Amino acid sequence: MSQIVLYMSMSLDGFITGPNDGPSNGLGDGGEILHAWLRDGSGDDPTSFRPSDDTNATVFDESMSTGAVICGKRLGEFVNYWDGDHHDGVPIFVPTHRVPDEKPPGDVRFVTDGIESCVEQAKAAAGDRDVMLHGAYTAQECLRARVLDVMEIHLIPVLLGQGRRLFDRLGPEHIELEPARQLQGAGVLHLRYEVKS
C-alpha cells in the first residue's frame, strides 16, 4: 500500500533552511550545506543529484522511486514546481486555498478541498508506489491530520542557529514515532521514523 513519506534534510538544531529563504535563495543564507550530501558527484552525469556514496545513493534512489509528489505552494513557487517534472514525470500535488491564475508546466495539480483529499488523490495517482512529501508547513498539516506515514530525515552535522525549522508551528499535541532505520552516509545520518497512529 502506498505511504506518504516526508523526505527532508535538516540541521542538528532543526533547521531546513538558513535565514532569508525566498524564490532566489531557496535554501536561505548558508542553507546549501543541508543538501551537500546530494551534490557529492555522480560520475558520468555531472548535472545529476545522485550521490556517489553508496548509502546516500540508496536513499536517493528510494526517494526517486516514488509515484507522486506533494509539496506546499510556497515551496512549489520557490522552485517553479521543478518545471513540472520533479522526477520521471510523476504528478505534483499542491494543497492550497487558491489556485494560481497561471498554470505551471507539467502535471501540477492544485487541490483546494483539504490535505486529506490531497493525500488521497496523490496516493491514487502513485498506485503501489509511495508518495514523496516536501515542505515544512505541508508536513505539519499532514501530521496534524494523521495522514503522514513515514519521516525520512537526513540529519546534517551542522548547527545553523537560524532559518526555517521543520516543526516550528506544529503545536503541543503529542505525536509518537517509531524508529525504523538509521543509515550513516557521507556527511549525513539518514533517520527513518514511522508515525504511530
Buried (B, 14 or more C-beta within 10 A) or exposed (E): EBBBBBBBBBBEEBBBBBBEBEEEBBBBBBBBBBBBBBEBEBEEEEEBBBBEBEBBBEBBEBBBEBBBBBBBBBBBBBEEBBEBBBBEEBBBBBBBEEEEEEEBEBBBBBBEEEBBEBBBBBBEBBEEBBBBBBBBBBBBBBBBEEBBBBBBBBBBEBEBEBBBBBBEEBEEEEEEBEEEEEBEBEBBBBBBBBBEE
